[in-house]
Amino acid sequence: MTAFSTLRSIALTLGLAATMALNFACGGSDDPSTVEGACDRLDECQVLAAAGVSRDECVEIIDTALDNATPSDRNDWESIMDSCLEFESCNAFRTCAAPLF
C-alpha cells in the first residue's frame, strides 16, 4: 500500500470525500510528538484499524508526508493537530482532524 493510498484510506475512514486535499499530510515534522500523538489518537479512535494501518506505519506515513511539506504547511498541520488533540471525545477529534488528511 502506498503512502497516498494509506492516507486516502485513513481519510475515507474519517468520512472525507475521495477528493480531499492531502497537502498538509505530505511533509516531516520537527516535533515528532505531534505526529506520534496524532497516530496514538487515531489508533485509540479505531481509525487506523479501519484503514488497515498500524500506529508505527501511521507515524512513518505522516513523517514522510510532512518531510515534503513547506515549513509553513508543516507548522500549520502541527498547530491544527495540536488543537485537535485537545478534544477528549473521538467524534470531536475525528471531526477536527479530518481536514488534515
MMTF fields as JSON, N, C-alpha, C and O atoms, coordinates in Angstrom:
{
  "mmtfVersion": "1.0.0",
  "mmtfProducer": "UNKNOWN",
  "numBonds": 403,
  "numAtoms": 404,
  "numGroups": 101,
  "numChains": 1,
  "numModels": 1,
  "chainsPerModel": [1],
  "groupsPerChain": [101],
  "chainIdList": ["A"],
  "bondAtomList": [4, 2, 8, 6, 12, 10, 16, 14, 20, 18, 24, 22, 28, 26, 32, 30, 36, 34, 40, 38, 44, 42, 48, 46, 52, 50, 56, 54, 60, 58, 64, 62, 68, 66, 72, 70, 76, 74, 80, 78, 84, 82, 88, 86, 92, 90, 96, 94, 100, 98, 104, 102, 108, 106, 112, 110, 116, 114, 120, 118, 124, 122, 128, 126, 132, 130, 136, 134, 140, 138, 144, 142, 148, 146, 152, 150, 156, 154, 160, 158, 164, 162, 168, 166, 172, 170, 176, 174, 180, 178, 184, 182, 188, 186, 192, 190, 196, 194, 200, 198, 204, 202, 208, 206, 212, 210, 216, 214, 220, 218, 224, 222, 228, 226, 232, 230, 236, 234, 240, 238, 244, 242, 248, 246, 252, 250, 256, 254, 260, 258, 264, 262, 268, 266, 272, 270, 276, 274, 280, 278, 284, 282, 288, 286, 292, 290, 296, 294, 300, 298, 304, 302, 308, 306, 312, 310, 316, 314, 320, 318, 324, 322, 328, 326, 332, 330, 336, 334, 340, 338, 344, 342, 348, 346, 352, 350, 356, 354, 360, 358, 364, 362, 368, 366, 372, 370, 376, 374, 380, 378, 384, 382, 388, 386, 392, 390, 396, 394, 400, 398],
  "bondOrderList": [1, 1, 1, 1, 1, 1, 1, 1, 1, 1, 1, 1, 1, 1, 1, 1, 1, 1, 1, 1, 1, 1, 1, 1, 1, 1, 1, 1, 1, 1, 1, 1, 1, 1, 1, 1, 1, 1, 1, 1, 1, 1, 1, 1, 1, 1, 1, 1, 1, 1, 1, 1, 1, 1, 1, 1, 1, 1, 1, 1, 1, 1, 1, 1, 1, 1, 1, 1, 1, 1, 1, 1, 1, 1, 1, 1, 1, 1, 1, 1, 1, 1, 1, 1, 1, 1, 1, 1, 1, 1, 1, 1, 1, 1, 1, 1, 1, 1, 1, 1],
  "groupList": [{"groupName": "MET", "atomNameList": ["N", "CA", "C", "O"], "elementList": ["N", "C", "C", "O"], "formalChargeList": [0, 0, 0, 0], "bondAtomList": [1, 0, 2, 1, 3, 2], "bondOrderList": [1, 1, 2], "singleLetterCode": "M", "chemCompType": "L-PEPTIDE LINKING"}, {"groupName": "THR", "atomNameList": ["N", "CA", "C", "O"], "elementList": ["N", "C", "C", "O"], "formalChargeList": [0, 0, 0, 0], "bondAtomList": [1, 0, 2, 1, 3, 2], "bondOrderList": [1, 1, 2], "singleLetterCode": "T", "chemCompType": "L-PEPTIDE LINKING"}, {"groupName": "ALA", "atomNameList": ["N", "CA", "C", "O"], "elementList": ["N", "C", "C", "O"], "formalChargeList": [0, 0, 0, 0], "bondAtomList": [1, 0, 2, 1, 3, 2], "bondOrderList": [1, 1, 2], "singleLetterCode": "A", "chemCompType": "L-PEPTIDE LINKING"}, {"groupName": "PHE", "atomNameList": ["N", "CA", "C", "O"], "elementList": ["N", "C", "C", "O"], "formalChargeList": [0, 0, 0, 0], "bondAtomList": [1, 0, 2, 1, 3, 2], "bondOrderList": [1, 1, 2], "singleLetterCode": "F", "chemCompType": "L-PEPTIDE LINKING"}, {"groupName": "SER", "atomNameList": ["N", "CA", "C", "O"], "elementList": ["N", "C", "C", "O"], "formalChargeList": [0, 0, 0, 0], "bondAtomList": [1, 0, 2, 1, 3, 2], "bondOrderList": [1, 1, 2], "singleLetterCode": "S", "chemCompType": "L-PEPTIDE LINKING"}, {"groupName": "LEU", "atomNameList": ["N", "CA", "C", "O"], "elementList": ["N", "C", "C", "O"], "formalChargeList": [0, 0, 0, 0], "bondAtomList": [1, 0, 2, 1, 3, 2], "bondOrderList": [1, 1, 2], "singleLetterCode": "L", "chemCompType": "L-PEPTIDE LINKING"}, {"groupName": "ARG", "atomNameList": ["N", "CA", "C", "O"], "elementList": ["N", "C", "C", "O"], "formalChargeList": [0, 0, 0, 0], "bondAtomList": [1, 0, 2, 1, 3, 2], "bondOrderList": [1, 1, 2], "singleLetterCode": "R", "chemCompType": "L-PEPTIDE LINKING"}, {"groupName": "ILE", "atomNameList": ["N", "CA", "C", "O"], "elementList": ["N", "C", "C", "O"], "formalChargeList": [0, 0, 0, 0], "bondAtomList": [1, 0, 2, 1, 3, 2], "bondOrderList": [1, 1, 2], "singleLetterCode": "I", "chemCompType": "L-PEPTIDE LINKING"}, {"groupName": "GLY", "atomNameList": ["N", "CA", "C", "O"], "elementList": ["N", "C", "C", "O"], "formalChargeList": [0, 0, 0, 0], "bondAtomList": [1, 0, 2, 1, 3, 2], "bondOrderList": [1, 1, 2], "singleLetterCode": "G", "chemCompType": "PEPTIDE LINKING"}, {"groupName": "ASN", "atomNameList": ["N", "CA", "C", "O"], "elementList": ["N", "C", "C", "O"], "formalChargeList": [0, 0, 0, 0], "bondAtomList": [1, 0, 2, 1, 3, 2], "bondOrderList": [1, 1, 2], "singleLetterCode": "N", "chemCompType": "L-PEPTIDE LINKING"}, {"groupName": "CYS", "atomNameList": ["N", "CA", "C", "O"], "elementList": ["N", "C", "C", "O"], "formalChargeList": [0, 0, 0, 0], "bondAtomList": [1, 0, 2, 1, 3, 2], "bondOrderList": [1, 1, 2], "singleLetterCode": "C", "chemCompType": "L-PEPTIDE LINKING"}, {"groupName": "ASP", "atomNameList": ["N", "CA", "C", "O"], "elementList": ["N", "C", "C", "O"], "formalChargeList": [0, 0, 0, 0], "bondAtomList": [1, 0, 2, 1, 3, 2], "bondOrderList": [1, 1, 2], "singleLetterCode": "D", "chemCompType": "L-PEPTIDE LINKING"}, {"groupName": "PRO", "atomNameList": ["N", "CA", "C", "O"], "elementList": ["N", "C", "C", "O"], "formalChargeList": [0, 0, 0, 0], "bondAtomList": [1, 0, 2, 1, 3, 2], "bondOrderList": [1, 1, 2], "singleLetterCode": "P", "chemCompType": "L-PEPTIDE LINKING"}, {"groupName": "VAL", "atomNameList": ["N", "CA", "C", "O"], "elementList": ["N", "C", "C", "O"], "formalChargeList": [0, 0, 0, 0], "bondAtomList": [1, 0, 2, 1, 3, 2], "bondOrderList": [1, 1, 2], "singleLetterCode": "V", "chemCompType": "L-PEPTIDE LINKING"}, {"groupName": "GLU", "atomNameList": ["N", "CA", "C", "O"], "elementList": ["N", "C", "C", "O"], "formalChargeList": [0, 0, 0, 0], "bondAtomList": [1, 0, 2, 1, 3, 2], "bondOrderList": [1, 1, 2], "singleLetterCode": "E", "chemCompType": "L-PEPTIDE LINKING"}, {"groupName": "GLN", "atomNameList": ["N", "CA", "C", "O"], "elementList": ["N", "C", "C", "O"], "formalChargeList": [0, 0, 0, 0], "bondAtomList": [1, 0, 2, 1, 3, 2], "bondOrderList": [1, 1, 2], "singleLetterCode": "Q", "chemCompType": "L-PEPTIDE LINKING"}, {"groupName": "TRP", "atomNameList": ["N", "CA", "C", "O"], "elementList": ["N", "C", "C", "O"], "formalChargeList": [0, 0, 0, 0], "bondAtomList": [1, 0, 2, 1, 3, 2], "bondOrderList": [1, 1, 2], "singleLetterCode": "W", "chemCompType": "L-PEPTIDE LINKING"}],
  "groupTypeList": [0, 1, 2, 3, 4, 1, 5, 6, 4, 7, 2, 5, 1, 5, 8, 5, 2, 2, 1, 0, 2, 5, 9, 3, 2, 10, 8, 8, 4, 11, 11, 12, 4, 1, 13, 14, 8, 2, 10, 11, 6, 5, 11, 14, 10, 15, 13, 5, 2, 2, 2, 8, 13, 4, 6, 11, 14, 10, 13, 14, 7, 7, 11, 1, 2, 5, 11, 9, 2, 1, 12, 4, 11, 6, 9, 11, 16, 14, 4, 7, 0, 11, 4, 10, 5, 14, 3, 14, 4, 10, 9, 2, 3, 6, 1, 10, 2, 2, 12, 5, 3],
  "groupIdList": [1, 2, 3, 4, 5, 6, 7, 8, 9, 10, 11, 12, 13, 14, 15, 16, 17, 18, 19, 20, 21, 22, 23, 24, 25, 26, 27, 28, 29, 30, 31, 32, 33, 34, 35, 36, 37, 38, 39, 40, 41, 42, 43, 44, 45, 46, 47, 48, 49, 50, 51, 52, 53, 54, 55, 56, 57, 58, 59, 60, 61, 62, 63, 64, 65, 66, 67, 68, 69, 70, 71, 72, 73, 74, 75, 76, 77, 78, 79, 80, 81, 82, 83, 84, 85, 86, 87, 88, 89, 90, 91, 92, 93, 94, 95, 96, 97, 98, 99, 100, 101],
  "secStructList": [7, 7, 2, 2, 2, 2, 2, 2, 2, 2, 2, 2, 2, 6, 6, 7, 7, 6, 6, 7, 7, 7, 1, 6, 6, 1, 1, 7, 7, 1, 7, 2, 2, 2, 2, 2, 2, 2, 2, 2, 2, 2, 2, 2, 6, 6, 2, 2, 2, 2, 2, 6, 7, 7, 2, 2, 2, 2, 2, 2, 2, 2, 2, 2, 2, 2, 2, 6, 1, 7, 2, 2, 2, 2, 2, 2, 2, 2, 2, 2, 2, 2, 2, 2, 6, 6, 7, 7, 1, 2, 2, 2, 2, 2, 2, 2, 2, 4, 4, 4, 7],
  "xCoordList": [0.85, 0.0, 0.896, 1.804, 0.665, 1.469, 1.055, -0.027, 1.919, 1.596, 0.326, -0.52, 0.185, -1.013, -2.262, -3.256, -2.222, -3.422, -3.731, -4.898, -2.699, -2.932, -3.555, -4.511, -3.028, -3.623, -5.053, -5.931, -5.281, -6.628, -7.56, -8.705, -7.075, -7.873, -8.205, -9.339, -7.216, -7.46, -8.477, -9.407, -8.305, -9.223, -10.638, -11.594, -10.783, -12.11, -12.734, -13.945, -11.92, -12.417, -12.913, -13.871, -12.272, -12.713, -13.955, -14.531, -14.368, -15.59, -15.374, -16.311, -14.181, -13.914, -14.273, -14.326, -14.515, -14.757, -13.451, -12.37, -13.546, -12.366, -11.466, -10.309, -11.953, -11.16, -10.544, -10.299, -10.29, -9.75, -8.365, -7.656, -8.001, -6.674, -5.686, -5.954, -4.528, -3.523, -2.276, -1.248, -2.352, -1.145, -0.54, 0.684, -1.335, -0.757, -0.144, 0.8, -0.662, -0.158, 1.006, 1.407, 1.547, 2.621, 3.967, 4.685, 4.36, 5.631, 6.175, 5.394, 7.651, 8.203, 8.077, 7.894, 8.173, 7.857, 9.072, 9.843, 9.248, 10.294, 9.862, 10.701, 8.583, 8.055, 7.362, 6.144, 8.154, 7.559, 6.47, 5.649, 6.438, 5.403, 4.02, 3.041, 3.913, 2.618, 2.179, 1.022, 3.076, 2.755, 2.432, 1.439, 3.262, 3.013, 1.697, 0.937, 1.429, 0.167, -1.019, -2.041, -0.883, -1.963, -2.207, -3.353, -1.135, -1.282, -1.806, -2.603, -1.364, -1.897, -3.408, -4.17, -3.82, -5.247, -6.046, -7.152, -5.499, -6.164, -6.319, -7.322, -5.324, -5.39, -6.453, -7.273, -6.439, -7.425, -8.854, -9.769, -9.038, -10.373, -10.729, -11.71, -9.932, -10.19, -10.116, -10.603, -9.515, -9.388, -8.327, -8.519, -7.209, -6.126, -6.516, -6.232, -7.16, -7.587, -8.537, -8.433, -9.458, -10.406, -9.707, -10.177, -8.563, -7.804, -6.743, -6.081, -6.572, -5.563, -4.144, -3.224, -3.957, -2.659, -2.288, -3.125, -1.039, -0.579, -0.191, -0.063, -0.01, 0.392, 1.769, 1.983, 2.71, 4.043, 4.015, 4.739, 3.188, 3.041, 2.458, 2.868, 1.508, 0.916, 1.99, 2.059, 2.827, 3.904, 4.824, 5.181, 5.2, 6.099, 5.458, 6.108, 4.196, 3.495, 3.386, 3.676, 2.965, 2.8, 4.149, 4.283, 5.165, 6.502, 7.029, 7.578, 6.863, 7.307, 6.566, 7.16, 5.27, 4.465, 4.887, 5.038, 5.078, 5.457, 6.862, 7.169, 7.726, 9.07, 9.0, 9.911, 7.926, 7.77, 6.96, 6.811, 6.445, 5.631, 6.529, 7.686, 5.976, 6.697, 6.734, 5.889, 7.696, 7.73, 6.419, 5.963, 5.829, 4.563, 3.442, 2.7, 3.319, 2.29, 2.524, 1.576, 3.785, 4.114, 3.716, 3.104, 4.061, 3.713, 2.202, 1.68, 1.503, 0.041, -0.547, -1.436, -0.048, -0.546, -0.351, -1.266, 0.861, 1.169, 0.319, -0.157, 0.128, -0.669, -2.124, -2.718, -2.682, -4.075, -4.208, -5.149, -3.277, -3.35, -3.201, -3.898, -2.309, -2.182, -3.515, -3.889, -4.227, -5.55, -6.538, -7.318, -6.506, -7.416, -7.16, -8.096, -5.896, -5.546, -6.126, -6.186, -6.546, -7.124, -8.559, -9.066, -9.22, -10.587, -10.568, -9.763, -11.452, -11.497, -12.246, -11.841, -13.32, -14.109, -13.515, -12.953, -13.658, -13.173, -13.933, -13.334, -15.23, -16.017, -15.516, -15.359, -15.266, -14.772, -13.37, -13.068, -12.518, -11.167, -11.22, -10.55, -12.026, -12.114, -12.628, -12.118, -13.623, -14.168, -13.098, -12.979, -12.335, -11.282, -10.147, -9.663, -9.719, -8.542, -8.824, -7.905, -10.051, -10.381, -9.835, -9.285, -9.963, -9.448, -7.931, -7.421, -7.211, -5.756, -5.32, -4.152, -6.242, -5.919, -6.641, -6.497],
  "yCoordList": [-1.171, 0.0, 1.235, 1.33, 2.174, 3.383, 4.356, 4.232, 5.323, 6.333, 7.072, 7.337, 7.409, 8.123, 7.293, 7.797, 6.016, 5.194, 4.952, 4.841, 4.869, 4.7, 5.95, 5.859, 7.119, 8.368, 8.507, 8.975, 8.101, 8.158, 7.233, 7.593, 6.052, 5.11, 5.681, 5.567, 6.298, 6.937, 8.051, 8.175, 8.862, 9.974, 9.482, 10.044, 8.451, 7.916, 7.345, 7.449, 6.746, 6.233, 7.376, 7.212, 8.529, 9.701, 10.32, 11.255, 9.813, 10.294, 11.395, 12.135, 11.53, 12.566, 12.082, 10.88, 13.013, 12.687, 12.228, 12.531, 11.51, 10.977, 12.071, 11.801, 13.289, 14.379, 15.279, 16.459, 14.719, 15.543, 16.072, 15.493, 17.176, 17.755, 17.068, 16.9, 16.663, 15.981, 16.846, 16.345, 18.119, 18.932, 19.027, 19.083, 19.049, 19.114, 17.788, 17.757, 16.697, 15.384, 14.954, 13.79, 15.857, 15.47, 16.048, 16.501, 16.07, 16.567, 15.93, 15.077, 16.135, 15.652, 16.675, 17.867, 16.205, 17.038, 17.307, 16.396, 18.569, 18.91, 18.508, 18.417, 18.27, 17.886, 16.536, 16.468, 15.45, 14.134, 13.806, 12.926, 14.487, 14.188, 14.536, 13.89, 15.526, 15.854, 14.726, 14.308, 14.235, 13.132, 11.879, 11.203, 11.575, 10.397, 10.531, 9.568, 11.718, 11.959, 11.78, 11.215, 12.264, 12.116, 10.646, 10.199, 9.899, 8.472, 7.685, 6.761, 8.045, 7.389, 7.614, 6.69, 8.845, 9.169, 8.52, 8.03, 8.51, 7.818, 6.335, 5.716, 5.775, 4.375, 4.175, 3.261, 5.026, 4.945, 5.059, 4.429, 5.851, 6.094, 5.106, 5.302, 4.047, 2.955, 3.354, 2.625, 4.496, 4.943, 4.133, 3.752, 3.864, 3.137, 1.697, 1.192, 1.041, -0.348, -0.425, -1.334, 0.522, 0.533, 0.764, 0.316, 1.476, 1.753, 0.684, 0.718, -0.267, -1.309, -0.811, -1.296, 0.16, 0.785, 0.649, 0.866, 0.292, 0.234, 1.638, 2.562, 1.771, 3.055, 3.46, 4.62, 2.495, 2.802, 3.181, 4.083, 2.504, 2.859, 4.259, 5.023, 4.597, 5.937, 6.996, 7.982, 6.785, 7.744, 7.881, 8.99, 6.758, 6.783, 7.509, 8.315, 7.225, 7.84, 9.353, 10.116, 9.778, 11.217, 11.918, 13.006, 11.309, 11.915, 12.073, 13.117, 11.041, 11.102, 12.204, 12.97, 12.267, 13.288, 14.683, 15.574, 14.882, 16.203, 16.596, 17.787, 15.625, 15.932, 16.662, 17.413, 16.445, 17.065, 18.356, 19.018, 18.71, 19.923, 21.156, 21.058, 22.292, 23.539, 23.747, 23.216, 24.506, 24.782, 25.39, 25.063, 26.257, 26.875, 25.845, 25.833, 24.975, 23.936, 22.97, 22.549, 22.614, 21.705, 22.334, 21.676, 23.598, 24.297, 24.407, 24.242, 24.686, 24.763, 23.418, 23.356, 22.33, 20.993, 20.688, 20.217, 20.964, 20.682, 21.513, 21.011, 22.774, 23.656, 23.199, 23.132, 22.889, 22.434, 21.092, 20.887, 20.17, 18.855, 18.976, 18.283, 19.841, 20.051, 20.483, 20.037, 21.346, 21.78, 20.617, 20.461, 19.804, 18.659, 17.657, 17.059, 17.475, 16.504, 16.873, 16.034, 18.112, 18.536, 18.054, 18.064, 17.634, 17.127, 15.767, 14.901, 15.586, 14.324, 13.232, 12.071, 13.575, 12.542, 12.231, 13.096, 10.964, 10.549, 11.268, 11.646, 11.461, 12.134, 13.55, 13.976, 14.276, 15.654, 15.659, 16.489, 14.73, 14.652, 14.345, 15.008, 13.329, 12.968, 14.134, 14.387, 14.836, 15.99, 17.071, 17.664, 17.319, 18.325, 17.897, 18.696, 16.64, 16.17, 15.832, 15.85, 15.531, 15.084, 16.002, 15.496, 17.318, 18.181, 18.103, 18.496, 17.6, 17.498, 16.32, 16.225, 15.429, 14.255, 14.304, 13.394],
  "zCoordList": [0.0, 0.0, 0.0, 0.826, -0.901, -0.968, 0.126, 0.7, 0.413, 1.425, 1.044, 1.898, -0.24, -0.674, -0.446, 0.076, -0.835, -0.684, 0.789, 1.166, 1.621, 3.052, 3.645, 4.415, 3.297, 3.78, 3.276, 4.0, 2.038, 1.481, 2.262, 2.54, 2.614, 3.385, 4.757, 5.222, 5.406, 6.694, 6.523, 7.32, 5.489, 5.25, 4.995, 5.53, 4.195, 3.915, 5.176, 5.375, 6.024, 7.292, 8.16, 8.916, 8.06, 8.801, 8.173, 8.73, 7.028, 6.393, 5.376, 5.075, 4.837, 3.848, 2.453, 2.195, 1.572, 0.17, -0.474, 0.031, -1.57, -2.249, -2.79, -3.112, -2.9, -3.455, -2.388, -2.637, -1.187, -0.103, -0.465, -1.289, 0.165, -0.047, 0.876, 2.066, 0.324, 1.124, 1.322, 1.775, 0.993, 1.039, 2.434, 2.55, 3.492, 4.825, 5.227, 6.016, 4.7, 5.084, 4.208, 4.246, 3.43, 2.514, 2.911, 2.02, 4.152, 4.578, 5.87, 6.291, 6.883, 8.16, 9.227, 8.98, 10.353, 11.496, 12.352, 12.654, 12.749, 13.697, 15.104, 16.0, 15.314, 16.618, 16.488, 16.322, 16.564, 16.359, 17.361, 17.102, 18.5, 19.475, 18.934, 19.31, 18.072, 17.47, 16.545, 16.587, 15.722, 14.823, 15.633, 15.365, 16.613, 17.437, 18.187, 18.292, 18.706, 19.4, 18.478, 18.869, 17.24, 16.263, 15.958, 15.912, 15.751, 15.427, 16.621, 16.456, 17.819, 19.014, 19.102, 19.387, 18.854, 18.957, 17.831, 18.061, 16.623, 15.521, 15.84, 15.486, 16.51, 16.912, 17.99, 17.895, 19.01, 20.096, 19.572, 20.103, 18.545, 17.992, 16.88, 16.162, 16.737, 15.793, 14.325, 13.462, 14.034, 12.644, 11.922, 10.767, 12.587, 11.936, 11.632, 10.546, 12.575, 12.347, 11.16, 10.337, 11.069, 9.96, 8.627, 7.582, 8.675, 7.453, 7.188, 6.151, 8.118, 7.95, 8.135, 7.477, 9.03, 9.25, 10.725, 11.602, 10.994, 12.383, 12.843, 12.039, 14.143, 14.709, 14.173, 13.824, 14.108, 13.606, 12.128, 11.707, 11.341, 9.926, 9.793, 8.92, 10.649, 10.638, 10.854, 10.12, 11.868, 12.159, 10.948, 10.553, 10.369, 9.213, 8.03, 7.364, 7.774, 6.646, 6.822, 5.9, 8.012, 8.232, 8.253, 7.692, 8.897, 8.893, 7.469, 7.115, 6.663, 5.272, 4.526, 3.767, 4.754, 4.092, 4.531, 3.696, 5.831, 6.333, 5.909, 5.844, 5.617, 5.111, 3.778, 3.429, 3.038, 1.722, 1.748, 0.72, 2.9, 3.023, 3.164, 3.572, 2.823, 3.085, 4.599, 5.319, 5.078, 6.526, 7.033, 8.128, 6.248, 6.639, 6.749, 7.731, 5.736, 5.767, 6.917, 7.579, 7.159, 8.258, 9.592, 10.433, 9.785, 11.022, 11.189, 12.291, 10.093, 10.145, 10.549, 11.399, 9.935, 10.256, 11.737, 12.412, 12.236, 13.636, 14.582, 15.6, 14.252, 15.1, 15.167, 16.242, 14.006, 13.975, 14.675, 15.441, 14.425, 15.063, 16.571, 17.312, 17.04, 18.482, 19.079, 20.164, 18.373, 18.842, 18.838, 19.777, 17.789, 17.695, 18.814, 19.342, 19.172, 20.21, 21.575, 22.474, 21.727, 22.997, 23.183, 24.305, 22.114, 22.232, 22.919, 22.576, 23.883, 24.619, 23.871, 23.918, 23.187, 22.511, 21.139, 20.467, 20.75, 19.434, 18.325, 17.318, 18.488, 17.446, 17.215, 16.071, 18.289, 18.156, 17.543, 16.686, 17.982, 17.426, 15.938, 15.146, 15.538, 14.122, 13.286, 12.194, 13.785, 13.05, 12.873, 11.8, 13.916, 13.844, 12.924, 12.121, 13.035, 12.301, 10.836, 10.016, 10.5, 9.136, 8.036, 7.058, 8.153, 7.07, 6.878, 5.829, 7.879, 7.775, 6.919, 6.544, 6.609, 5.816, 4.496, 3.68]
}
